[in-house]
Amino acid sequence: MPKVRVLAFARLRELLGESREVALAEGATLRDLWSSLLAAEPRLQGLESGMRFACNQRICADERTLCEGDEIALLPPFGGG
């Protein structure tokens, strides 16, 4: 079971804390990780709209397969000017 480190920002950080370690099944994807986080924290429901994932400091699609030790950042939509 690979373990990944999850970093959360903005509202996601308020709900999940600054970081946490999550164990996933072999072959799990970023989408699987999100589903696991939703199961643990239902208040995340609806926050995935516009959210991006970064794996090891690179933006990537939610179908990316995760490996032991990956660092995942959950990036909510950012506004500004």
C-alpha positions as CSV (number, residue, x, y, z in Angstrom):
1,M,0.0,0.0,0.0
2,P,1.7,3.2,-1.1
3,K,1.6,6.2,1.2
4,V,1.5,9.7,-0.1
5,R,1.8,13.0,1.6
6,V,-1.1,15.4,1.0
7,L,-0.7,19.2,1.3
8,A,-3.9,21.3,1.3
9,F,-4.3,25.0,0.7
10,A,-7.0,27.6,1.4
11,R,-10.4,26.2,2.4
12,L,-9.1,22.7,1.9
13,R,-6.5,23.3,4.6
14,E,-9.2,24.4,7.0
15,L,-10.9,21.1,6.5
16,L,-8.0,18.7,6.2
17,G,-5.2,20.4,8.1
18,E,-1.9,21.5,6.6
19,S,-0.7,18.0,5.6
20,R,-1.5,14.4,6.2
21,E,-0.3,11.0,5.1
22,V,-2.7,8.8,3.2
23,A,-2.3,5.1,2.4
24,L,-3.8,3.9,-0.9
25,A,-4.2,0.7,-2.8
26,E,-1.6,-0.2,-5.4
27,G,-2.4,1.5,-8.7
28,A,-4.4,4.3,-7.0
29,T,-4.8,7.5,-8.9
30,L,-5.3,11.1,-7.9
31,R,-9.0,10.6,-8.4
32,D,-8.9,7.7,-6.0
33,L,-7.1,9.8,-3.5
34,W,-9.8,12.5,-3.7
35,S,-12.5,9.9,-3.2
36,S,-10.6,8.7,-0.1
37,L,-10.4,12.2,1.3
38,L,-14.1,12.7,0.6
39,A,-15.0,9.6,2.5
40,A,-12.9,10.8,5.5
41,E,-14.2,14.4,5.3
42,P,-17.6,14.8,3.7
43,R,-17.4,18.6,4.0
44,L,-15.1,18.5,1.0
45,Q,-18.1,17.7,-1.2
46,G,-18.5,20.3,-3.9
47,L,-15.0,21.8,-3.5
48,E,-13.5,19.8,-6.3
49,S,-14.9,22.1,-9.0
50,G,-11.9,24.0,-10.5
51,M,-9.4,22.2,-8.2
52,R,-6.1,21.1,-9.6
53,F,-3.7,18.5,-8.4
54,A,0.1,18.8,-8.3
55,C,2.2,15.7,-7.8
56,N,5.8,16.3,-6.7
57,Q,5.4,20.0,-7.6
58,R,4.0,19.4,-11.1
59,I,0.4,20.0,-12.1
60,C,-1.1,16.8,-13.4
61,A,-4.3,15.1,-14.4
62,D,-6.4,13.3,-11.9
63,E,-5.9,9.9,-13.6
64,R,-2.2,10.0,-12.7
65,T,-1.1,6.8,-10.8
66,L,0.4,7.5,-7.4
67,C,3.6,6.0,-6.0
68,E,5.1,5.5,-2.6
69,G,6.3,8.9,-1.2
70,D,4.6,11.1,-3.7
71,E,3.8,14.6,-2.4
72,I,0.4,15.7,-3.6
73,A,-0.8,19.3,-3.4
74,L,-4.5,20.1,-3.6
75,L,-4.9,23.4,-5.3
76,P,-8.2,25.2,-5.2
77,P,-9.1,27.8,-7.8
78,F,-7.2,31.0,-7.2
79,G,-8.5,34.5,-8.0
80,G,-6.7,37.7,-8.2
81,G,-5.4,40.3,-10.5
